[in-house]
Amino acid sequence: MSHEEPTPLSRCHNCGFEAPARNDEWGSTDHPPFGTLTSCPECGSTDVHGRD
């Protein structure tokens, strides 16, 4: 019997878009002084958080 860990999801708090974390669907944007931030492909928001 194989035990696979569930794929963690990330969710945009602005529009509700969800996709696996670190997935190519997510965009990115440079935001000094924070560096590169994940951005939502649907609305462009960087208010993206991981969830289990």
URHUDA-V910055 format. One record per residue. N is the residue number from 0. RES is the residue in one letter. SS is DSSP state (~ for helix, > for strand, _ for the rest). PSI is psi in degrees with one decimal (* if undefined). D_LAST is the distance of its C-alpha to the last C-alpha in Angstrom with 2 decimals. Layout:
N/RES/SS/PSI/D_LAST + N/RES/SS/PSI/D_LAST
This chain:
0/M/_/127.9/22.58 + 1/S/_/135.6/19.82 + 2/H/_/108.4/16.42 + 3/E/_/138.5/13.89 + 4/E/_/140.3/10.46 + 5/P/_/146.6/7.94 + 6/T/_/121.3/7.77 + 7/P/_/143.6/4.96 + 8/L/>/152.6/6.14 + 9/S/>/148.5/8.33 + 10/R/>/136.6/10.28 + 11/C/>/123.0/13.88 + 12/H/_/-12.3/14.87 + 13/N/_/-50.3/18.38 + 14/C/_/-10.1/18.39 + 15/G/_/1.6/14.98 + 16/F/_/137.0/14.80 + 17/E/>/143.0/11.56 + 18/A/>/160.1/11.55 + 19/P/>/141.6/9.96 + 20/A/_/147.3/9.85 + 21/R/_/27.5/13.40 + 22/N/_/151.5/14.78 + 23/D/_/-14.0/18.45 + 24/E/_/-33.1/17.90 + 25/W/_/141.7/16.96 + 26/G/>/-175.0/20.12 + 27/S/>/155.1/21.15 + 28/T/>/145.5/23.84 + 29/D/>/131.0/25.89 + 30/H/>/85.0/26.04 + 31/P/_/141.6/28.43 + 32/P/_/10.2/28.13 + 33/F/_/-19.1/24.33 + 34/G/>/-147.6/24.61 + 35/T/>/126.8/22.56 + 36/L/>/148.1/19.74 + 37/T/>/137.6/17.30 + 38/S/>/149.2/18.77 + 39/C/_/132.0/17.99 + 40/P/_/-17.9/20.28 + 41/E/_/-46.3/20.98 + 42/C/_/-8.2/22.17 + 43/G/_/-2.0/22.27 + 44/S/_/147.8/20.37 + 45/T/_/10.7/18.81 + 46/D/_/69.1/16.74 + 47/V/>/131.0/13.47 + 48/H/>/145.6/10.27 + 49/G/>/152.0/6.96 + 50/R/>/154.4/3.78 + 51/D/_/*/0.00
